Amino acid sequence: MIDWIPIVLVTFKVLVLGTGMFFAIKWHYDQGKKEKEQRAVGKLTVVFVLSLLGLVFATFALARMLGLDLTY
């Protein structure tokens, strides 16, 4: 009976460490994917805000050109 204890404990240790390494690698891989997605979302946000500012300036330029009074 005592001869099986090291075999069982080493097998258990290999399974636990293997599972831990798998999830560590998976977590780092998912973090890299998330970072790429966040960069893409950030770029889209910048493009949207710049487009919105351009539209606002174009609207005010058109309003001035048409002679509209935009003062409060």
Summary of the structure (lengths in Angstrom):
residues: 72
radius of gyration: 30.3
end to end distance: 92.0
largest distance: 98.0
contacts: 130
relative contact order: 0.05
helix: 86%
strand: 0%
